[in-house]
């Protein structure tokens, strides 16, 4: 009888222990399920840290606006820009300069980066840009065409031929079978435009976006040959990126409807 009681107690203890173990296992499973369903793990993680963007000079105004919006939408992030001639920026990237994103003013300068193996993935075109003649306010020299810039006493400035805006200008001149000798070749489109703003030149062949950004400091003159020299603008994540997720998010903003609205307002054409 005593043995039977002891055996019964032992069986009850084993059953109780098993039930406790099952309850503990169930609790752990439930806890893990709740964690994975929480807001921090089901969606993308919170973005933070600094992103360095190398971008063509013509993107300065619109990208600065987008950078400010990005930082506002993602507290704890900082977007730092380096604007300049696309060829110089590409050379800096292939030379080891730390950057997360590259936005170029032409596929040719982007190819410098991709050929060097410094791009992560395939670059994508996000906008296009067209040329325009920037003249002094009021257009005192009555410039009406690209041809008016050649064979005259006008002081005309062009971007260097290695820079996308300079290569595009040469393409437009070739399309019109025109020859033009500028008073200077500038390192980027902003430098070329600034010569007119400072009245050191009578005209410059720049992008429509730069004429628009300058406001009443210059006057723009359209010319038909510009249709033969429209530049595609590609953007890419760089392999040297130290903040990949945040960099990808910035590229996403540029390509989004919101980003395209800002770029379109600046005068850029859709890709």
Phi, psi and omega in degrees: 000314179299317180299321181296317179298313180301317181296320179297317178300318181297318179295321179294322179296317180296317180298318180296318179296320179296319179297320179296318180297319179295321178296318179296317180297318179297320180295318180296316181298317180296319179297316180296321180296318179296320182296316182290337181271356183288164184294333184283336185250338181282330180252183179293150181292160179294132180280146179202171175087179185263145175235130179255123182246121172267121185220148177305145184304326182292348180267001189306307185293311184291320179291326177297318177298315180294325177297318179295321178294320181298314180296325179289320180286335182231079179305136182101356177255159176217129178252118179252130183251149170231106182260146179175190176295136184300325180293320179293320179295318179298319179295322178295319181295313180291340178275358176106006180296132181289124178204158181254326185224143174233125176241112186256159179268006176196150176298329182297315179286329175295325181298332177300319182285316181292322179295331179278355180077023183263356178266146177256107184086187183265128178298150178233142179285129182246338174206173174227162182217147183239153182278157176207154176271128175261123179242173176295152180307133181086354179048061185299335180268005176054045178286126184235352183204168176294327180297329180297340181279344183259148177063035180225179180270007180292143173268107184248140180243140175234159170286154176302147184294341179279346180267143182310318181292329177287319178294321179293320179298318179294323178296320178293319178296319178295322180296326179268003182053048182245152178240132183219128177248105183284163176284339177197155172250128184256155187288338176203172187294326179294322179294321178295314180296321183298333177297324178284318179302319181276002180062030174269353177214155180275333182200159176212146176265112185226190177273153176302323181297325180285324175298317180295319181294332182283347178063226183276009177285338177219172175234138183264144177231118178281155176214141187298330181296343181296335180294339179270003185220043178279131182262133171275141179249109177266154178227147180208154170280142181259148180295335181281359183302133177257359180218067190302311184296318179291323178296317178298322180294323178294316177300320178299321178295316179302320184273350182286170177300322179296314179296317180296329178294317178296315181293320178295322178294334179279352178107001179286152178267155178292150181292000000 
